Amino acid sequence: MAGLGMAARLRQARAESLLVLEQAPEVGGYWRRNTFASVAGDELAVQQSYAFSPNTSARSVWATRDNVLSYHRDLIARHNLEPVLRLRHRVTALAYEPAKATWRITVAGKKSIFARRVIVAVGALSLIHISEPTRPLYISYAVFCLKK
């Protein structure tokens, strides 16, 4: 959710060279992964949307799986994120290269991506390992790349 929100705000700020890397085959994080009957949260539906792009179609007071996933799809469409969204892009390493002033983003089974700026938005239930500052960052959820 944080990742889509960040991408939407960057679009509003007219960021032109933006990529959103998501390891899963679809967006949705926790809400997508948990498919048991009547998945709902203990927060209000309004709390699962952004003030700058509110969920106007919530059908329940409480956040439900279907409502949240529908909001994610709506957020992607409303802010034209589809062209910059890369699904099935599992980031395995992130390393800053000072000589080039760029970040090398290693993606499993794909070519590395280079970016001048990186924003990491990791879901709360994702696995993350951060070691010493000079070592790469290993994440398993989403990375946002601003190439310029």
PyMOL commands that set and color helices and strands:
alter all, ss='L'
color gray80, all
select helices_A, chain A and resi 2-12+29-33+45-48+65-78+82-84
alter helices_A, ss='H'
color red, helices_A
select strands_A, chain A and resi 18-22+40-44+62-64+85-86+91-97+102-107+113-115+117-120+128-130+137-139+142-146
alter strands_A, ss='S'
color yellow, strands_A
deselect
rebuild
show_as cartoon
